[in-house]
Amino acid sequence: MPTTATRPRIPVRALARLAVAAVLAAGGALAVPSAAAAADNPYQRGPAPTVAVLEASRGPFATSSYSVSALSVTGFGGGVVYYPTSTAEGTFGAVAISPGYTATWSSLSWLGPRIASHGFVVIGIETNTLLDQPDSRGRQLLAALDYLVQRSSVRGRIDAGRLAVAGHSMGGGGSLEAAAARPSLQAAVPLAPWNLDKTWSGVRVPTLIVGGESDSIAPVATHSVPFYTSIPASSEKAYLELNGASHFFPQTVNTPTARQTVAWLKRFVDDDTRYEQFLCPGPSGSAIEEYRNTCPSS
């Protein structure tokens, strides 16, 4: 699995927690989060992660949802909001997800409750038209995030400083557009992304790109890989290529995609370094064709 030698930028608020973890490891202490460690990261949500938790069909949080009418919003075509029902955890980060060309949210709807059940508010959007291009989908993703934090009935559950975008195909290309337009975003996850623009040197948002080896609509050689390589090496980024996967792998339940998406969002939206273990060195196995990242060299 190829990696690059660039060390990821660690947010300042995480440095103290990393130092505590290093001291505990050096002393042979049990790897149980202390109250001090939890207090150091006010955004940490949920129990210590495991592979089993990440690969389960639902995470540790119970969720609910409601539909958003296109008539009640501006800038995008409505959709569905999924959110944790717990009120004991404080606020959560939020993620807007766009479907692809000619597709509706129903094509990706399995992702909404799955991501929300790990402690996020998620809005799966309907686009203004089925034919919207990536730049339009990027603007719609940002409009959906603005709706979540300003007008939605769950706005009180959301930390407006911890927002992310994702999408499939032209929606994935749209998530790159959104990341370039709004560098304050905490994460982006393009899935089988399609975009005529191949250069994303302006992206500073931590970005995980997931491509399919057998994608004939947005071939990884002309889409996902150039997108990944064009993002500056100084930025947090990763590229996951799924063995034998077609362009439509996000439209059915896909465990490797869900596992890495959740781990990426937890690491960068929640600043939860407990998830670093799933990003560095990253996933392996028969489902994985290739994984690249900006983890430090071992």
N, C-alpha and C positions, 0 to 999 in steps of 0.2 A: 504494500500500500504506500504510494508515494506521499511524502510530506515535504513542505518547504521549511526553511530554517528561521522564518520570522516569528518572533515571540509575540503572542497576542497581547494587546493592551488590556491591562487589568484595571478596572475602575478603582479610583482612590478609596471609595468606601469599602472595597473588598480586601484591601491590603492587610488591614489589621487582622481580619479573620483568617487569611492565609498564614500569617505569622503565627497565630495561635495554633492552627492545625499543624504547622511544622514542628512547633515545640512539643505538642502532644505526641506526634509520631516519633520524634527523637527520643522521647521518654518512655516509649512503649505503652502509652496509655490506651485504654479502650477507645475505639472510634465512635463515641457517643456524643452528639452535639451538646455542649454545655449551655447553661442559661446565658452565660456571657457571650458565647459565640452566636447564639440566636439573637441576642439583643444587638449585636454588632451589625447584623443585617436585618433591618426591619421589614424587608420584602420577602424573606424566606417563608415559603408556604408549604405545608404538608410534611409528611414523614420523610425519613432518609430514603433516597431513591434506590431501587434495585432494578435489575433487568426485568424481573417478573412484573413489577409494577408498571414499567414503561411499555411492556408488550401486552399487558392485559387490555381487554376491550374498553375498560373504564378505569380512571384514576381514583384517587382517594376521596374526592369531593362529590357529594350529591349535586345534581344540577337541575335547573329548570330552563324554560325557554318561552319566548313569545314572538309573534310575527310582527313585522314592521311594514305598514302599507306604503307603497310608493307615493300615495297622495299626502302622507304625513311628513315627508322629508324632502329635502332639496339636495341636488348634486349626485344622487344615485337612485337606484330603482327599488328601494326597500330591501327586505330580506328577513332573516331570522336571527334573534339574539339568544345566545346560550350563556348562562351564568351560574356560578356556584351558589347554592342556597345558604351556605354557612354565613353567619354574621359575626362569628367569633375570631375571624382571621384578619379583620381590618379590610383595607382595600386590595384590589387585584389589578394586575396589568390587563391590557385589552389588545385584541387582535382582530383585524379586518381581513376577510378572505374573499377573493374574487374568483368566479368560475371562468372558463375559457370561452373562446369564440363559438357562438351559436348555442352555448350551454347555459343552463340555469343553475341556481344554487343546489338544487336537488342532486346534481351530478357529484357533488362533494359533501353532501350533508352529513355523512358519517364523521367527518372531521370536526364538526362543531361541538357536539357533546363530548367527544373524546378529548379534545384540547381543553375545553372548559372544566372537565372533571379533574384536571391537574392544577386548577387554581387560576383560571383566566376567564375574563369576559370576552366572548367571541361573537362577532357579527359576520354571518355569511351573507354576502350581498347579492341582490339581483342587479344586473346592469341596466343602464337606461335603454339600450337596445341590445339585441343578441349579436349585433355586428360591430360593436364598439371595439376600437383598436387599443393597443396597450397604453398609449398616452392618456386616453380617456379613462380607461380602467384604473390607471394610477390616480388620477384626480378623484375618481369615485371612491376609491379606497380611503383616501384622505378625508373626503366628505363624510364617509361612514364613521371614521374615528372621531371626527368633530361632532357628529350627531351623538355618538356614545357618551362623550364626556360633557357635552353641553346641554343635551335635550332629552336623552333617553331616561326611562324610568329607573334604570340601574346606574345612573351617573354617580350616585353617592357611593357605589361599591368600587369605583374605578379610580386608580391613581393616574391622573392625566399626564404625568411625566414618564409613564412606562407603557408605551404603545408600540405595536408591531403590525406588519402587513405580510400577507401571503397570497398565493394564487396559483392557478393552473393554466398552462398554455399562454394565451394572451393575457390572462389574469396574472400569470407568473411574470410575464414581461411588464405588466402593469405594476407589480410589486417592486420591480427594479426602478421604474419611473417614479414611484412614490418615495422610495428610499433616496433617490438622487434629489428629489424636490424638497424633502423634509429630513435633513440630516439629524434632527433631534429624535427620530425614531430609534428604538432600542434594538430592533431586529427585523430582518426580512427573510422570508422563506419562499423563493420561487420554485414551483414544481413543474417539470417539463416546460420551462419557460420558452416563449416565442416572442421575438422582437426583431425588427429590421435593424435597429441600432445594436451594434456588436460591442461598443466601447462604453464601459461604465467606470471610467477612471475617477469620476466625481463622487462615487458611492463611498461613504464612510460608515454606514450603518452595518453592524455585524450581519453577514449574509450567508445563509446556507442554501446552496442550489442543489436540487435533486433532479437527476436526469435518468432516462431509460436507455439502456444500451441499444435496443431495437426500435427506437423512436424514428419513424419515417416522416413525421410531420414537422417536428422541431429536432432534427438530428443533433445529437450532443456535439458532434464535431463542428457544427456551424451555429450552435446556439449556446447550450449550457457551458461547454468548455471555454469558448471565447468570452462569454460573460464572466465566468469565474476568473480567468487569467487577467482580464482587463481591470478588475477591482484591485486597487493598490495593495501591494504586499504588506503594507503597514496596517491594513484593516483586518479585523477578525473576519475570516471567511472559511468556508468548507465546501467541498464538492463531493456529493455522493452519487455514484452511478449504479443503478440496479441491474443486475444480471438478467439479460433477456427481456427486460420490460419494454412495453410499447409506450406510445404517447399517452395512453389512457390509464396508466397505472394508478393515478390518484382517484379514479372514479369508482374504484371498489376498495374495500378495506385492505390496506397495505401496511403490515406491521413494521417493516424497516423504515418506511416513510414516517409513520406516526411516532415511532421511538425517537428518531433523530430530530423530528420537528419539535416534539415536546422538550427534549433535552436542550435543544438550542434556545427555545423560548425561556425555559427555566434558567438557563445560564445567563442570558443577556437581558431579558426583561426583568426577571426576579433577582439578577445578580447572585444567583445561588451556585457557588463553586462546588457544591456537592455533585453537580451534574457534569463537571469537567471530565470525570472518568469515562463518560460516554462519548466525548468529543475527541479526546486525546488518549490513546492513538486513534480511537474511532471504531466503527463497526467492522466485523469481518464475517465470513461464512459464505455459503453457496449462493445466497441471495445478493451478495455484493460483488459487483464487477470491479469497482475502483473507489477509493476514498482518498481525497487530498484535503489538506488543512494547513493552517498556519500555527500549529503547535510547535513549541520549542523542540529542537533536535535532542534526541536522547544521547 
